[in-house]
Amino acid sequence: MKTIMTAAAIAAGMGGTAYADGHANDVTLQLQWVTQAQFAGYYVALDKGFYEEEGLEVTILPGGPDIAPPQVLAGGGADIMLNWMPSALAAREKGLPVVNIAQPFTSSGLMLTCWKDTGIETVEDFRGKTIGVWFFGNEYPFLSWMSQVGIGTDGGDDGVTVLKQGFNVDPLLNREADCISTMTYNEYGQVIDAGVDPDELITFKYEDQGVATLEDGIYALEENLEDPVFVDKMVRFVRASMRGWRYAEENVDEAAAIIMENDETGAQSEAAQARMMGEIAKLTAGGTGALDIDAYQRTVDTLLAGGSDPVISMAPEGAYTTVITDEALN
């Protein structure tokens, strides 16, 4: 369960701060995935000049299936990264001292999407079924959830068979899995676009199951946060980024167009990006960038409740700071 983070080893050999000693106004952000509306706030802030108004020169690095943001951060490839909190806390426990400095997403978009004709109506009906799960740190919420409800993940009639899911919906469409991992703003729409009637599906949102964990937080290395120059840079970055998020929420179509201008892959249409942005806006709505401590504690409690193999083995200390957002919101 805890095999993906080699970043701690990289961090041990870094030999000091990689990015805090750089230019006072340069910021490099490592995204968790490819350019899409999931990251609209940052691209909008860049396009509309919000970063420039804060005196910042911002570079946004797209992610992908072969890019692990914690490793990029540990190796000095970026100042900050976007990461799901389960992945970040697991990395921290393994020795990579990442710290949450802001939390633009206030709720989770993660869910399981299942075929109704498999007979799945409740979580208990997962037993004996095959479920697609994303790995590379994204598996932690699912494994913790199954542990809490007492369903094994090693197969058999009484457990679930975990299919290591690629970042697509093929296992569901091809009937290789009874359920797959989807995001409300992305893969679920892909299933519908493939010609599946929503009435053929049943979904289980992690939020509704009480096991949702925080997603898409902004993280920096702890040692960099000891540098006042770096802290000032982060205050300005977060302030401009949250302006970008508010603008994106209020101007969905324009935000989608900005994403398209920055997406070199052209993997999704502008209409798909606009749909995604509409769903993303539900997850960032009302957020100021400040971390909700109750939501943080819920995430920690969920990760600790992993039976004999929890995601983290002890409550983390120093895993977040409110210093950046306290100043950015003033």
N, C-alpha and C positions, 0 to 999 in steps of 0.2 A: 504493500500500500504506500510505502514511503520510499520509493526508489528513483523518483524522477529528478530530485534536486542534487545535482553535482555542483551547483553554484557556490555552496559553502566552501568547497575545496578551492574553487577559483578565488573566492574572496580572501582565503587564507594566504594566497600568494600574491595578492595585489600590491603589497608593499606601500600602502598609503592611499590617500584619497586620490581618485582618478580625475574627477570632474570639478570638485569644489575649488581646485587651484586654477581653473581655466578663467575665461573672460567673465567679468562680473555680470554681463548682460546677455550671455549666450545660454540658451536652454535647449537640451536635446531630450525629447520625449519618445520613449519606446512604447508603441501600441501593443495591445495583447493579440490583435488579429489584423487582418488586411483592412485597407481603407474602406470604410463603410459608415453608414449613418450612426452606428454605435458610438462613433468618435466625433460626431458632428460638432460638438461644442468647441473642440480644439481647432478643427479646420475652419470653422466660422470665425473664431477669434483671430486666426491668422489672416483670413481673407478680408475681414472687415477692419483690420488695422488695430484691433484691441491690444494685441501684444506690443505693437509698435508704439502705441500711446503710453505703454508702461516702460518704454525704453528697452524692450527685449527683442532679441534676435532668436526666434524659435525654429527649431528643426524637428519635424515629426517623422519618425521612422515607422513604417508599416510593419506589422508582425506577419505571422504565417505559421503553417504547421511545423516548420523546422526551426522556429525561433522561440526560445524560452526567455521571456522578459527578465526573470531574476538572474539568469546567466549573463545577459547583456549588461544589466546594472552592475553585477559583481565584477565583470571584466572591464568596466570603465567605458562601455559603449554608449551610455546615456546618463543623464543627470537623474532622471525619474522614469518610472514605468507605470503602466496601468496593469493591475492584476486583481484577480478575485482574491478575497481575503483568505479562504482556505489554503490556497497555494502560497500566499505571502506568509501566513503564520507557520505553515509547515517548513518553509524555507528558513524562517527566523529560528525555529527550534533546532534546525540542523546546523545553525551557525552563521547564516547570512543575515546580518542585522538590518533588515528592512523595516521601515516605519511608515505607517499610514499618515499622510500629512493633509489629506482632504478626501471627501467622499461624495462626489457629485451624484452617484446613483443611490437613491433612497430605498429602492425595493428590487427584488430579483425577477428576472424574466425567464428563469430556467424552469423547464417542465418536461415531463415524459408525455409523448404522444403515442397512443396505442390504437391498434385495430379493435373495433368493437366486437367483430365477429369471432375473436379469440375467447370471448366470454369474460373478459376483464371488466369488472365493474367497480371493484375496490382494490386497495393496496394488497389485501390478502390474496387476491386473485393473481398476483405476480408469481406466486409459487408455481414452479414447473415451467415458467415461461423464459424466453430469451429476450434480454433487454440490452439495447445498444447504449453504451456509455462512453463519453469522451474521456480521454486520459490526459496526460501532460499537466496534471494538477486539477483538471476539471472533474475528476472522478470522486474527489473527496466528499462533496455533499451527498452524492448518491450512496456511497459506501457507508457513510455515517447514518443516513436515513434507514437503510436496510438493517443495520446493526440495531438501531433503536426499536424497530418493529419486530426484530427477531427473525428476519428472513436471511438465510445464508446466501452467499454469493459464489458458491462453488458448484452450482448446478444441482441436479437431482430433482425429484418430484416435490420436495419440500422447500427447495431454494430456487434461486434464479441463476440462469446461465448468463454471464456477462459477456457480451460481444464488444470487443474493443472497436468502437465506432469511429470511422473516419469523419471528417468534417463535411458530411453531406447526408442526404436522407435516403440514399440507395437501399440500406438494409431494410427499411420499412417498405418501400415501394416494391422491392424484390422478394418480400416475405421471408427475409433471412432473420428478421427479428419481429417479435410481437409488439414491442415498444422501442422507441428510440428517444434519445435526448434531443430536445429542440429548445430554441429560444422563442419567446412570444413574438419577437420582432424580426426573426430571420427564418429559421428552418421550418417552422410551422407554415409560414407563407409559401415556402418552396414545395411542401407537400400538397398544399391546395393548388398551387400553380401546375403541379404534375397531373391534375385532373381528379384528385380525390375529393369526394364530397365531405364536408365537415361532419355530416351526420354519420359517416362511416367511422368516425374517430371518437376517442375519449381521451381527455387530457388530465394530467395530474400536476398542478402547479406546486412547486416547492413552497411558495408563500402560503398556499391553502393548507398544506400539510404540517405547517409549523416548523419546517426544517430549512427554511430559506437562509442562505448566508449572503453576506454582502459581496457585491460584484463591482468591478471597474473602479476601484479606488486608486488614488495617486500615491505612489510610494517612493521614498528616497532612502539612501543609506544613512544609518544613524550617525556615523562619523562626520558626514557632510553637514548635518544639522548642527554641529558644534561650531560651524563657521558662520559668523554674522553676515558675511557677504552672500553666502549661499542662501541663508534664511531670507534675506531681503529679496533675493531673486525669486524665491519660491512664493513669497507673499504676493509679488507682482504677477507672477504666472497664474496663481490660483485666482486672483481677482479678475484678471482678464479672461481666464477660461470660463469662469462662472458667467461673465457677461456673454460669452459665446454660447453657453448652454441656454441662457434665457432667450437670446435672440433666435436660436435654432428652434426652440419650443414654439415660439410665436410666429415663425416664418418657415414652416415645414418644407414647402416646395423650394424656396430659395436655398435652404440648407441642403436639400437633396441635390440641387444643381451644383452647389459648391463641392460636395462630395464627388460628384461625377467629374468635375474639373481636376480633381486631385487623384482620382483612381486610374492608374495606368493600366490596370488589368481589364477594365470594362466588364467585369464578371457579372454585374447586375445592372439592370436598366434603371433609368432615372425614376420611373414609376415605382419600381421595387424599393429604391432608396427612400422615396417619399413615404411609402407605406411603412418601411422600417422606422423612419424618423417619427412618424405618428405614434408608433408603439413605444419607441424609446422615450418620447416625451412623457409617457405615463410613468416611467421608471425614475425620471429625474425631476418630475413635477414637485414643486414646493421645496426642493433641496437648495441649500445655500452653499454647499460644499463642506459644511461642518459635519463631522462624524456624529451620528446619533449613538450615544454611549449604550443605550438599551439595545439597539440593533447590533452593536459590537459584541455585547455580552451574550446576546442570543446566538450569534455566530460562534463564539468561543464555546458556549455550552453544547451546541450541536456537534462541534468537532471533538469535544472531549467525550461525548457519549457514543464512543465507537466500539464498545465492548472490549475484547481482548487486544484489538489492534486499532486504537483511536488515531485520528489524524494528528492530533497533538497530545502529548502525555501530561502536560501541566499547563495551568493558566499562564499565558505569556505576560511578561512585564516589559513596559516601555515600547509596546508594539504600535502605539499611536501617539500623536501629539496634536494638541489643539492650538499651539502657538501660531502656526501659519494662518489658519482660518480666523483665529481671534483677531489678528492684525489685518488680514485681508478684508474682513467684514466691517471693520471700523470706518 
